[in-house]
Amino acid sequence: MARNTLGTYRNKRDFSKTAEPSGARKKQPAGGDSFVVQKHAARRLHYDFRLELDGVLLSWAVTRGPSYNPHDKRLAVRVEDHPLDYGGFEGTIPEGEYGGGSVIVWDRGRWQPHGDPHEGLSEGKLKFELFGQRLRGAWTLVRMAPDKPGQKRENWLLIKERDSLANDAPGESLLAEFTTSVVSGHTIDDIADGTKARPKERADPKTHRDPKAYRDPRTKGGAKTNGDPPGFVKPQFALLHDAPPEGAGWFHEIKFDGYRIVAVKDGGAVTFFSRTGLDWTAKFASLAPAIAALPCETAVIDGEVAVTDAKGRTDFSALQAALAAGRDGFTYYVFDLTHLDGEDPTALPLRERKARLKILMRVGRSSPKRRRWGWKASCRRTPPRPTVRGPLRPGAR
């Protein structure tokens, strides 16, 4: 049941002056798992960290922004709960109003608590996993002891847990690397200036199609499409569980630390989409010739782009560094096939789709272009995980 905790939020705002959502809709749906981080240039620049729980967004103002470095214990001041529709708010709050300044959606995605989140909040130690576009992995919010008796303000610390995604880079490097909205592609300055130009990193409405437009789940075999060019198909995401499933109908795969990327081949044109449908072709242009060389006319492939270290292990921080420096040397680990030459195979079992993908990649490896573009296949686990590797420049990672 949604909690009625928005009174403080509404009392602080004059909705005849600010475009912020009032949260006045009759029913706030509960049970969601969204999270959002909004960059907020108010009197002091900070990042508003929000977790959906019980039909509202629990909110903290993180003064120096999040960091992947576990040594960076970021002060997070607990503020009033916000309505769910605030998670999509971008704009400028008028000067003189509460929180006056510009706001962008810096990151968003799903979160999953470790244990009962209500107990974690009550005990002052909330552990959780983030599945965002920029923030991922295990994190903890820890409540600090009050500075003096009767202190009403709750000070917490936002801390990155030590996992495969943690690194020792200064937290400021993460904020310097990502300065735009994940929704509009605008910067804080763009919002403040009232910029209306179409952002660069935005899904092309001509190719960001609804998968239902060409999917027929009733078909036992691969369904024929409606003849339109293939477009973005939203990938399926893994869910955390306490124990692996039982039975013979399951198989396991390697987990790569990279960016989930959907590759769309339409003739000789190749487009790379992020997990949310943003056009990231420019970021991974070095991989496009390898996809274009596949022996098919159209295809939609789901996979993960990563950078490997000397021991062949994927390194997410190295991937971010390569993107920031404009280097290539990426590896595209592909693991699902959701469109092939006018056929929609998504009604088939995953194992059969992987078999088709393996055949497609095997034929591609036999192409004369194989040596030119550095094709590579990985069969270390069952079912096989083929990979595509783009051309390497001298000195590239």
C-alpha positions in Angstrom: 0.0 0.0 0.0 1.3 3.4 -0.9 2.3 5.6 2.0 0.8 9.0 2.4 4.1 10.8 3.1 3.9 13.6 0.5 2.5 16.3 2.8 5.9 17.8 3.5 6.8 17.7 -0.2 3.6 19.6 -1.2 3.8 22.1 1.7 7.3 23.2 0.5 6.2 24.0 -3.0 3.9 26.4 -4.8 2.7 24.5 -7.9 1.3 27.6 -9.5 5.0 28.7 -9.9 7.0 25.5 -10.3 6.6 22.8 -13.0 7.5 20.1 -10.5 4.8 17.3 -10.3 2.5 17.7 -7.4 2.0 13.9 -7.0 -1.8 14.6 -6.7 -2.9 11.7 -8.9 -5.4 9.6 -7.0 -3.4 6.5 -6.7 0.4 6.1 -6.4 1.2 2.5 -7.5 3.2 0.6 -5.0 5.5 -2.3 -5.5 7.9 -0.8 -8.1 11.6 -0.9 -8.0 12.8 2.2 -9.9 15.6 4.4 -8.8 16.7 7.8 -10.2 19.6 10.2 -9.6 18.9 13.8 -10.6 21.7 16.4 -10.9 20.4 19.5 -9.3 22.1 22.9 -9.6 20.4 24.6 -6.7 22.1 27.0 -4.3 24.8 24.3 -4.3 25.2 21.7 -7.0 24.3 18.2 -5.7 22.8 14.9 -6.8 19.4 13.8 -5.6 19.4 10.0 -5.0 15.9 8.4 -5.0 14.7 4.9 -4.4 11.1 3.8 -5.0 9.5 2.2 -2.0 5.8 2.0 -1.0 4.6 4.2 -3.8 7.0 7.1 -3.2 10.6 8.0 -3.9 12.7 7.9 -0.8 15.2 10.8 -1.3 18.7 11.8 -0.2 20.7 14.9 -1.3 24.2 13.6 -2.1 26.4 16.7 -1.9 29.4 15.5 -3.8 27.7 12.9 -6.0 28.1 9.1 -6.1 31.5 7.4 -6.5 32.6 3.9 -7.5 35.5 4.3 -5.0 34.6 2.5 -1.7 36.9 4.9 0.1 34.6 7.8 -0.9 31.9 7.9 1.8 29.5 10.5 0.3 27.3 12.6 2.7 23.7 11.9 1.8 21.2 14.1 3.6 17.7 12.5 3.9 15.0 14.8 2.5 11.3 14.6 2.1 9.7 11.7 0.1 8.9 12.7 -3.5 6.1 11.5 -5.8 6.9 8.8 -8.3 6.4 11.0 -11.3 9.2 13.3 -10.0 11.6 10.6 -11.3 11.0 11.9 -14.8 11.3 15.6 -14.0 13.7 17.8 -15.9 13.5 21.6 -15.9 14.2 24.7 -14.0 12.7 25.5 -10.6 12.1 29.3 -10.4 14.5 31.3 -8.3 13.1 32.0 -4.9 11.1 28.8 -4.9 12.2 25.8 -2.7 15.2 24.1 -4.5 15.4 26.8 -7.1 17.7 25.8 -10.0 18.0 23.4 -12.9 17.4 19.6 -12.8 18.3 16.8 -15.2 17.9 13.0 -14.9 21.5 11.9 -14.5 20.8 8.2 -14.1 17.9 5.8 -13.7 17.1 2.2 -13.6 16.1 -0.5 -11.1 17.2 -1.3 -7.6 16.9 -4.4 -5.5 17.3 -4.3 -1.7 19.3 -6.9 0.2 16.8 -8.1 2.7 13.8 -6.2 4.0 14.3 -2.5 3.1 12.0 -1.3 5.9 14.3 -3.0 8.4 17.3 -1.5 6.8 15.9 2.0 7.0 14.9 1.5 10.6 18.2 0.1 11.6 20.1 2.7 9.6 21.9 0.4 7.2 20.2 -0.1 3.8 22.1 -2.4 1.4 21.0 -2.8 -2.2 21.9 -3.5 -5.8 21.6 -0.9 -8.6 20.9 -1.7 -12.2 21.3 1.7 -13.8 22.9 3.1 -17.0 25.7 4.7 -15.0 25.4 3.3 -11.4 25.5 -0.5 -11.0 26.5 -3.1 -8.5 26.2 -3.2 -4.7 25.8 0.0 -2.6 25.0 0.8 1.0 23.3 3.8 2.8 24.5 4.1 6.4 22.8 6.5 8.8 25.1 8.6 10.9 24.6 9.4 14.6 23.1 12.8 15.2 25.5 15.6 15.9 23.4 16.8 18.8 20.3 15.6 20.7 17.0 16.3 19.0 18.6 16.9 15.6 15.9 16.4 13.0 18.0 16.2 9.9 19.1 12.7 9.0 22.7 12.4 7.7 23.6 9.2 5.9 26.6 8.0 3.9 26.3 6.6 0.4 29.1 4.0 0.0 30.0 1.8 -2.9 30.5 -1.8 -1.8 33.7 -3.7 -2.8 32.6 -5.8 -5.8 33.8 -6.3 -9.4 32.5 -2.8 -10.4 34.3 -0.9 -7.6 37.5 1.0 -8.5 40.0 3.4 -6.9 39.4 6.3 -9.3 38.5 9.6 -7.8 34.7 10.0 -7.6 34.9 13.3 -9.4 36.1 11.4 -12.6 32.7 9.7 -12.8 30.9 13.0 -12.6 33.2 14.6 -15.1 32.7 11.8 -17.6 28.9 11.8 -17.4 27.5 15.3 -17.6 24.3 14.8 -19.6 20.8 13.6 -19.0 20.1 9.9 -19.7 16.6 11.0 -20.8 17.1 14.1 -23.0 20.9 14.2 -23.6 20.9 17.8 -22.2 23.4 19.2 -19.7 22.5 21.3 -16.7 23.5 24.4 -18.7 21.3 23.4 -21.6 18.3 23.2 -19.2 19.2 26.6 -17.6 19.5 28.2 -21.1 16.3 26.7 -22.3 18.0 24.7 -25.1 15.5 23.0 -27.4 17.9 21.4 -29.8 17.5 17.6 -30.4 20.2 15.9 -28.2 22.8 13.7 -29.8 22.3 10.6 -27.7 18.6 10.0 -28.3 16.9 7.0 -29.8 16.0 7.5 -33.5 12.1 7.5 -33.6 12.4 5.8 -37.0 14.3 2.8 -35.6 13.2 2.8 -31.9 10.2 0.5 -32.7 7.9 -1.4 -30.5 9.0 -5.0 -30.6 5.3 -6.0 -30.7 5.1 -4.5 -34.2 6.8 -7.5 -35.6 6.5 -10.2 -32.9 4.0 -13.0 -33.0 4.3 -15.0 -29.7 1.7 -17.5 -30.8 4.0 -18.8 -33.6 5.9 -22.0 -32.6 8.7 -21.4 -35.1 10.3 -18.1 -36.1 7.6 -15.7 -37.0 7.7 -13.6 -40.2 7.9 -9.8 -39.6 5.8 -7.2 -41.3 8.6 -6.3 -43.7 9.7 -3.2 -41.9 13.4 -2.7 -41.3 14.5 -4.2 -38.0 14.7 -1.9 -35.0 15.6 -1.8 -31.3 14.3 -4.7 -29.3 14.4 -4.1 -25.5 16.6 -6.8 -24.0 15.6 -9.0 -21.1 17.5 -8.4 -17.8 18.8 -10.8 -15.2 17.2 -10.9 -11.7 18.9 -11.6 -8.4 18.0 -14.7 -6.4 19.4 -16.2 -3.2 20.1 -19.6 -4.9 20.4 -21.0 -8.4 17.3 -22.6 -9.9 16.9 -26.4 -9.9 16.0 -28.6 -12.8 17.4 -29.6 -16.2 15.8 -26.7 -18.0 18.4 -24.1 -16.9 21.9 -23.3 -18.1 24.5 -20.7 -16.9 26.6 -18.2 -18.7 29.5 -15.9 -18.0 28.7 -12.5 -16.6 30.6 -9.7 -18.4 31.2 -6.3 -16.9 30.4 -4.0 -19.7 27.6 -2.2 -21.5 24.5 -4.1 -22.7 24.3 -3.3 -26.4 21.7 -4.3 -29.0 23.2 -4.4 -32.6 20.9 -3.8 -35.5 22.0 -4.7 -39.0 20.0 -3.5 -41.9 21.8 -4.2 -45.2 25.2 -2.5 -44.9 24.0 -0.1 -42.1 24.7 -1.0 -38.5 23.3 0.7 -35.4 24.2 0.1 -31.8 21.6 0.8 -29.1 22.0 1.0 -25.3 19.8 -1.1 -23.1 17.3 1.7 -23.1 17.3 2.5 -26.8 19.8 5.3 -27.0 21.8 5.4 -30.2 25.4 4.6 -29.2 26.7 3.8 -32.7 29.3 6.6 -32.5 30.7 5.1 -29.3 31.4 1.7 -30.8 32.0 2.5 -34.4 35.0 0.2 -34.6 32.7 -2.8 -34.1 30.3 -1.8 -37.0 32.3 -3.4 -39.9 32.3 -6.8 -38.2 28.5 -6.7 -37.8 28.1 -5.4 -41.3 30.1 -8.4 -42.6 27.7 -11.0 -41.2 26.2 -13.2 -43.9 22.7 -11.9 -43.6 20.6 -9.0 -44.8 19.0 -8.0 -41.5 19.6 -9.0 -37.9 19.1 -7.8 -34.3 21.7 -9.2 -31.9 21.8 -8.8 -28.1 25.1 -8.7 -26.3 27.6 -6.9 -24.1 30.5 -4.6 -25.1 33.5 -4.9 -22.8 37.2 -4.3 -22.5 39.4 -7.2 -21.3 42.6 -7.0 -19.3 45.8 -9.0 -19.9 44.2 -12.1 -18.3 41.1 -11.9 -20.4 38.9 -10.6 -17.7 36.4 -7.9 -18.4 37.1 -4.6 -16.7 34.2 -2.0 -16.6 36.4 0.8 -15.4 38.8 0.2 -18.3 35.8 0.3 -20.7 34.8 3.7 -19.3 38.3 5.0 -19.6 38.6 3.8 -23.2 35.3 5.6 -24.1 36.4 8.8 -22.3 39.8 8.7 -24.2 38.2 7.9 -27.5 40.0 4.6 -27.8 38.7 1.4 -29.3 39.8 -2.2 -28.7 36.3 -3.3 -27.6 35.0 -6.8 -27.6 31.3 -7.5 -28.3 30.1 -10.6 -26.6 26.9 -11.7 -28.3 24.4 -14.1 -26.7 20.9 -13.7 -28.2 19.4 -13.3 -31.7 16.0 -11.6 -31.8 15.7 -11.0 -35.6 17.2 -12.6 -38.7 16.4 -11.9 -42.3 12.7 -11.1 -41.8 12.2 -13.8 -39.2 11.4 -13.2 -35.6 12.9 -16.1 -33.6 11.8 -14.8 -30.1 9.1 -17.4 -29.8 11.7 -20.2 -30.0 13.5 -21.5 -26.9 16.6 -19.5 -26.0 18.8 -22.6 -26.7 17.5 -22.7 -30.3 18.1 -19.0 -30.8 21.7 -19.4 -29.6 22.2 -22.3 -32.0 21.1 -20.0 -34.9 23.4 -17.3 -33.6 26.3 -19.8 -33.4 25.7 -20.8 -37.0 25.6 -17.2 -38.1 28.8 -16.4 -36.4 30.5 -19.6 -37.6 29.7 -18.6 -41.2 30.9 -15.1 -40.5 34.2 -16.4 -39.2 34.8 -18.2 -42.5 34.3 -15.0 -44.4 37.4 -13.5 -46.2 36.9 -10.5 -44.0 37.6 -12.5 -40.9 41.3 -11.7 -40.6 40.7 -8.0 -41.6 38.2 -7.4 -38.8 39.6 -9.8 -36.2 36.7 -12.2 -35.6 36.9 -14.3 -32.5 34.6 -17.0 -31.0 34.5 -18.0 -27.4 33.2 -21.5 -26.5 34.3 -21.8 -22.8 30.8 -22.4 -21.5 27.7 -24.2 -22.7 25.9 -22.9 -24.7 28.7 -21.2 -26.6 29.1 -17.4 -26.4 30.4 -16.1 -29.8 32.2 -12.8 -29.7 33.0 -10.1 -32.2 36.1 -8.0 -31.9 36.6 -4.8 -33.8 39.8 -3.6 -35.5 42.6 -2.7 -33.1 44.8 0.4 -33.6 48.5 0.1 -32.4 48.6 0.7 -28.7 44.8 0.3 -28.2 43.6 -1.5 -25.2 
